[in-house]
Amino acid sequence: MTGLKDLILQEGLKKDFLVRIMRKLGYYHSGLTKGELIDTLVKKIEENDNANGDLVSLDMGLKNMSLARFSNEQGKKPTLIQWFKRDLESGVKVSFHPLKYSHISKEFITTFLIKQGCQTLVFERQRYRTGGSSNVLESTLKTNTIEAMLCMGVSMHNLYHPSKEIQIHSVSPGMMVDYWQSEFSTMLKQEQKKSKEFRVSLTLQMLRDSLSKNKLLPPEIQLASPIMHHRFELSDTILDNLSTGLKDDNIKKEWDHIWKFKSLSRKLWELVYFINRFNISPYTVPLDKYWWGSVKGDDLADSLLHGLAYSEYIKAREDFRKNVKEHGQINSYR
């Protein structure tokens, strides 16, 4: 963006202000000097990006791969049209072998990205974590292998089918966490366990608020206060089918019971599993609990929050460019 660097220097913007802008726009900012922040912002804001159409967000894992699919239309909240998790090894005898892993990756890309349609793919790039061990765990190496194969598979698809290109965006570890904690938490840095609990709790609140306006919550859960976390819509298909299903007393009793789970992670997993009973082709997935992997919801929370954060980054970047163009200043951007 022509003149942006000069504008930043003229306004004498402080580093803290630049960090807040970078966080809101979804650009990496950790550990950068003020000069590096300015150079990164000037370079990144020039890039062409969008999140229109179907956006697929992945929380990577071999045993607990989670996917959230959004339909994005300009001027509207993202619509969640698919959300599930999967044990990629379920039903297959898998050894740590490139041919086996390439088959798993090909099946996932074909089924959930190409056949179901995907314009943008977002995922958090993996790290070689030891988890407190003296060596990198085998499960981490496997997840990194699957991640690399998925990226290569999508890249090859783009090479041979440029008219159906899937944009790939990896985000730095912790950037999504930083974004949501800056929005909804008083603590920007939390220990890992508390941070995970925060994300699961936030996701439950967002889901609750999306269901609230359609009056699909148990009476004691139905919100009386104004909606505070209404960041996405559930698809009309899911809402209509869920509404019809809850007219059955047994189904309603099961739905109401899930909301009483004390474990937030278990509650989120059960709610998403339950909701998947009311989706339709091509977005249906097997309702086999082994296929779904571990009964925990943090993976589901992260895939949803990654996708929503990216959608909000794109909107914030559009607003930032417009603000600078129309007002010729940055100070007024919030």
C-alpha positions, 0 to 999 in steps of 0.5 A: 500500500503506497505511502503506508510506511510514511503514514505510520512514521508521520503519526508516530504510532507506538509498538503496542498499537502496531501489535494490536493492529497486527493481531486484528489483521491476523499477521505474525507479530511475536518477537518482532521489533517495531521496524520489523512490524512496520515492514511486515504490515506494509508487505502483507497488506499488499497481498491479495487475499479473500475468504469468500466461498467455502473455507475449510479449517483443519486442526491437524492430527492423525487420531483427532483430525477436526474439520470446520467448513464455512460458507462465506458471503460478503457482508454476512456472518460465516455459515457453518455447514460442516463440523466433525472430527475423525480418526484417520487410522480408523478402519485401516491397519496403519504402519508408519509407512509413506504409501499408507500415509499417502493413501490416507491423505489422498482419501481425505483430500478427495472426499472433503476438499475436492468433491465437497468443494473448497476455495480456501484451506486454513490450518495451524502449522505443526511444531516438533514438540516433545511433550515433556519427553526427551525426544519428539514423540512418534505421534508428532512425527506422524501428524507432521507427515500427514500435514506435509502430504496434505499440503503437497496433495493440494498443491498438485491439485492446484497445478493440474486444476488451476480453475479449481484452485484451493488457496492454502494458508498456514497460520503460526502456532498460537496466533489464533489463541492470541487473537481470541484471548485478546477479544474475550479474555483478561489474560493474554498468556495462559498456561496450556491447560487453562488456554485449552479450557478457555477455547472450549468454553468460548466455542460452547458459548458461540454455539449456544448463541447461534442456537439461541436465536432459533430457540433450540436450547433447553429452557434453562440454557436459552439466553435471556441476555443480549447475544455476546458471542454470535460470530457464526450462523449454523446452516439452515439445513442443520437448523431446520432438521434439528428443529424437526428432530427435537419435536420427538420427545426421546430426541429432545430428552437426549439433547437436553441431557447433553447440555448437563455434562460437567466436562466442557470438552465432553459436552462440546464433543457430544453436541457436535456429534449429535448435530451431525445427525441432522446434516444432509449429503454431501456433508454427512459423515459416519456416526461411528464413535470409533471413526470420530476418535477420542471423545474430547472437544478441544480439537473441534474447538480449535478447527472452528476458532481457526476458521472464524479467526481467518474469516475475521482477519480478511474482513479486518484487512478490508476495513483497514485498507478502506480506512487508510484509503478514505481517511488517510490515517491509521490512528482512527482504525480500531 
